Structure formats: structure tokens, C-alpha cells
Amino acid sequence: MTEPSVLDDRPELTELHAHVGGAVNPAIMWSVAHQQGIRLPTKDYWQFVELITVSHPDKVNNLAEYDLIFRWTELIQSSPVAVERSVYEVIGGAYRKCNITTLEMRFNPMKRNREGEKDLDHIISAAIRGQDRALLEYPLMRAGLILMMDRTFPLELNAIIVEKALRYRGRGIVGIDIAGPPNPAFSYREHAGLVARAREAGLGVTIHTGEEGSVADMWEVVEYLTPDRIGHGILCAYDERLMELVARRGIVLEVCPTSNLRTRAIEDVPQLRHILTTLRAHGVPFTINTDGPEMLLTDLIREYRLLLGHGIFTDADVRASIQTAYDASFLTRGCGQ
């Protein structure tokens, strides 16, 4: 029997790290795919669910295999109509399932325009329309969109994404990010100018790093990009100097427990316990997130219950994490306005 917790009181939650490509219910994705006339590799709905979800713990062995699943969801969402409905559904689902009242969603618009076939401004405007529609329907919610650059893109393409984020700030775009499949040739340092320009214009900055691979990448991000937040960032738990720097600068980590376990970034629950305990002991602020609730078959309440169930979190820790996430939100900080 589950022990009583603060979660039973249905507190207002904040989700800071959710990819649109991993946050739409498979039934909606199935419908959107058929509305767009996309030829799927199966006519069986349940095989389709298997295709776009991490349906069992051994399905993916690393981040690269996880990213392959996104290729399908990004393809299905590659039109203004599909993006609008996707964002709309993510917001409503988050509120109805978990009472998430502050939500930030991130996506790469260039992975939704069929390599230039669709107009980028139409894609972004559609996402904003979907957000506006949902917020009219759920007036107790706040939501914002983060535009993502990609580690496989050249600097010139990523510069266009930042330009679009600047153009639509104040209209629903609250921040920028860098994510995508691992790429040994990618340089965070080369993007320092783009990131600084976005920050100076009032956009929030969150960067994917420290999930797997080398901790040197995270050092590069912290030293040259000085982000407000870091997506994942769990590797810094093994570098005391880096933890001290992150804590001193008040950089907030967006930890995604189930995602990290499923992608093998974290081997098991004992390692998860070690990481979170170490971060807390060194004063590193962190939040709990899903990464992609529908793709990973989880939600924010399940993430907190996972930590409570294994004794990694107490009720007080849950309350503190909820407050940290709220305070760290770009919406709370007024970014993009």
C-alpha cells in the first residue's frame, strides 16, 4: 500500500523539461498521422504504440537509440496543423493528469518543417496558436515554448532558430535550448554568441548536457554559455569542482529520472539515489521532470512517487522540489516578455 504523501493533496506542479515530440498521447499521434496522410510502417494501432514509446526497460540501450524514436514523432508533427494540435493536447493532458499549472514545452521547429518544405514561421505560429487555445480552455495554467537548436546542425541553421525565438518572444516563446543526438564534432563554445544574444533579449537559456558522454561537455556549457538551467546535468555529481561552480552560479538542473533509467544514462535506482543525494549535499539545485511523459509511459506524479517509493525523497523533498521548479521556470522569471 502506498504511503500517504503531499501528492495526495493534488498540489500544483511545475514541469520544466518536456519535449513536444515525446509528450503527445499515442492515440492523438495516430489520429494526426492519418489526418496528415503519413504512411506509417504498420496498420495496427498497437504496433504503432510500440513504435513511438519506450514500452519496456530494455527497448533502448543509449541516448542515440532513444533519439531514433523521435524521428517518427517529429515526422508526424511536421505541419502547422499537427504542431498546433500537439501543443494543445500536451497542455491539456498535463493539467488533467497531474494538475501541472506551470508547463514549459520544447521542440525544434526545423525538425517539423520537412527540411524546408513547410515555412518555419508557420510552424512556430501554429505552436503558439495551440498554446493559446489550450490556455483559454485551462485558465489556471501558465505555459511557454522553448525553441531548440540541434547538435547535428551547423551554426548557420541554429542561428536561424535563435532569430525565430527572438522574433516570437513575448508571444509564447520563453527560452532557447541546444539538444539533439550526440555529435563529437559539435562545439557549444561556438554558440556562445547566439546564446548571449538570446539572453540579452530576455529569453531563458537551458542547455542539454551532462546526460551521458563526457563531463567536459558540461564544463564547456557552464563556462561559455552560462545557462539559467541545464537539461539533465547528472554527470556533474561525479565532479566536485563542477558541482561547486553550478551551485555558486545557481544553475538549476532538470533531472528526468525515468528517462535516464530507460536510456541507460543511469544504470539503476541505487545510482539514481547516489546522484540526487550527492547533488543535494553539494547544494546543487535540481528539479524533477519527465522528458517525454507519453513516450516514456510516465508522468510527473509517477516520477515523484518513484523517488518516494525508493526512499530517495521524503515528503519535504517533494515540496522543496516543487517550489524549486516553480521558481526556476522562465514563466516565473518573466523570460520572453
N, C-alpha and C positions, 0 to 999 in steps of 0.2 A: 504494500500500500504506500502511495506517495505521501511523503510528509507535507503538512501544510506549509505554504510559503507565501511571500508577498505577491507572487504571481497569481494566486487565487483571488486576489482583490482586483484583478484586471487593471493594473496600473497603465498609465500612458507610456508607451515605449518609443524609442528612437532607433531607427535603422540607418546607419551611415554608409554601409558598403553592400549594395545590391546591384548586380548587373541586369539590365533590362533583358538581355539575352538568356538569362537563367531564372527569371522571376515571373514568367507568364505560365499559367496553368496549361498543361498539355492539351486539354480539351479545347481551349481557346486557340492554341497554336495550330491544332488540327483544322479547326474551322477557318482560321486566317489563311493557312496554306491553300485550302481548296478555293477560298474566295479569290486568291491571287492567281489561281491556275498553275500552282507549282507542282511539278511532277515529283512525287515522293517515291522513295525506294520500296514502299510497301503500301498495300491497300488495307492492311489490318491495323486498326487503331492501336491495339495493344503492343504490336511490334513497333509502332511509331513512338509510343510512350517509352519503350525500351531504348529507342534510338536517341531520344533527346533528354534522358535522365541518367543520373548515376544510380542505377536501380539496385546495386548491391555493392558491398565494400570492396570487392576485387575487380570492379569493372575498369577502373583506370589505375595506372601504376605511377603516373607522374603528371606534372602540370601540362606537358605537351599533349598528352592523350586527352586530358580534360578540355583543353582548348579546341580539340577536334570536334567535340560535341557542339560547341558554339557555332561552328560553321553552318550547321543546319538551322539553328535558331536565328542566326543573323540573316541567312538566305530567306527564311520565311518572313522576317520582319523588314525585308528590303523593298519597301514602298511607303509613301506617305500614309496611305490608309492603314497599312499594317502597323507602322510605328505608332500612329495615333491610338489605335485600339490597344496595342500592347501597353503603352504607358498608362492609359486609362484603367486597364484591368489590374496592373500592378498596384496602383494606389488603392483602389477599392478593395482588392484582396488583402493587402497589408492591414488595412483598418479593420475589416470584418474578421479576419482570423486572429489577429494579435493585439488589436487596439493600438497599433502604431499610429501615432499622431504627428510625428516628425519623420519624414522619409526623404532620403536622397537616393536618386537612381542615376546610374552612369551607363553610357553607351558611346560607341564610336560611330558617328554619322556616316563616315566614309565606308564602313562595313555594312551600310544599309542602302547604298545608292547604286548597287550593281556596277561597280567600277566606273562610275561617271555617267551611267545611263540615266539615272534619276538625278534631279537637281538637289544639291546639298541643302540649300535654303528651304526647299520644300520639305525635306526630311526633318530638319530641325524644327521648322514651324509646326509640322504635324505633331511632333513630340510635345511641343508646348501646348498645342490645342488639346491633346489628350490629357495633359496635366490640368489644364484649366477646366475641362469638362468634369474631371473627377473631383476637383476641389469645390466645384459648385455643388456636386452631389454629396460630398462629405465635408461640410464647412468647418468641422473641428480639426481637420488635418492641415498640416503645412507640408509642402513638397517642393523639391528643387531638382534640377537636372545638372549632371556633371558630364562635360564632353571629354572624351578620352582620345589622347594621342596613342600611337602604337609603336612598339619596339621594333617592328618589322618595316615601318615606314621610313622613307628618307626625311630629312629635316624639312624639306620644302612642303611635303604633304602635311606634316604635323603643324607647320606654321599656318597653313590654311585652317586647320581645326581651331587653333587658338584665335585666329581672326574671327571665325564664326562665333566663338564663345564671347569675344568682346562685343561683337555686333548685337548679340541677343541677351547680354547681361541686363538685368532689370526687367526682363520679360520671361524669366523662368530658369535661365541658366545661372547657376550659382558657383560653379567651380570648374577646374580642369584636372586631368589625370593623365598619367602615362601607364599603359598596361600592354597586354598582348603576349604572344608566345615568346619564350626566351630567345635571345639573339646575341651571340657573343660579340658581334660587331657593333652593337648599339652603344651609344655614348650618352649618358644622362647629362654630362657636363656640357655637351654641345647644345643642349636645350635650355641652358641656364637663362639665356636672353629672352626666350619665349616665355618661360615661366615667370621671370621677373616682370615682364610686360603685363601679363595677366594679373599678377599680384598687385601691381601698382594701380591697375584699373579697378581693383576692389573684388576680384574673383578669389575664391578659396583655392588652395592648392593641396591636392592629395596625390601621392605617387605610389604605384605598386612597386615594392621592393622588399627584400628580406624574407621572401616566402620560401624560396629554395635557391640552390646555387651558392654563390659566394657572398659572404658578408661584406666584401669590398664594394659591391654594388650599392649596398645600403649606406656605407660610408660616403660614397660619391654623391648619393642623393642628399644626405643630410648636410654635407659640406658645401655643395654647389647649388642646390635647388632650394634649400631651407624651407621645406613644406610645412604647412599647418598640421597635416596628418600624413600617415603612411599606411597604405593598404597592406595588411598582414604584418610585416616587420618582425616576425617571430625570431629570426636568426640573431637579432641583437641580444637575445637572452644569453648568448654564448660569448659575448664580448663586453666586459665590464666597462671599458672606456667608452664604448659606443652607447651603452645604456646611460652612463653619466651625462653624455652630451645630449642625448634625446630628452632625458628628464630635465636637464638645465634649460633647454630651449622650449620645453613644454609641448613637444611634438606628440600628438596622440596617435597611438596605433589602432588600426581597425582589424582586430583579431576575428578570424572566422573558423571556429573550432571544427565543425563537421567537414567543411571544405578542406581544411588542412589535413584532416584524418583520411578523407577519401582520396585525396591526390597524393598521399604518402609524404607530404611535406612534414607531417608529424607521424611518427611510427605508431604510437599507441597512446592511450589515456594517461599512463604514467608520465610519458614525455610531455604531454599537454599540461599536466599538473606542474611539472618542473618548470616549464616555460612561464606559465602565468604566475607561479609563486615567486620565481626569480624576478620577473618584471616588477611585481608589486613590491618586493623587498628593496629594489633599487629606485623606487619612486617613478617608474615609467608609467604614464597614464595610458590606459588602453580601454577599448570598448569591445562589445561582443556583437557580432553581425552574422549574416547568413551567407553572403557572397552571391548565392543564387538559390532562393528557397525552393522553387519548383524543380529545378534541375537536380538539386541535391536531396529532394524529398524531406525538407526540414522547414522550420520557421523560427522566428526569434524566440518564442516561448520555449520551444524544444531545445534551442541552444542553451538557454539559461537552465532549463531542467537537467540537461546533460551535465552541466557543471555542478549543480546542486546534488544530483544523484550520486556523483563520484566524490563528493566531499571537497571539491576544488573551490567552490564558492559557498559562502553562508548567505543567509537572507540579507545581511548587512552589505555583503559584497554585491549582491544583485542590485540593491538600492543605489549603492555608490556608482555602479557601472551605468545604470540608467541615467543618473544625473550627469556623469562624465560625458556620455554620448549626447545628451541634450545640450550641454554647454559647448561641446566641440562642433556641433552642427554649424555648417555655413549659413543656415537659415537663422539660427540664434544670433550669429555674429553679424548678420546683415550683409553677407557677401553677395555680390551680383546686383545689388540695388543701386 
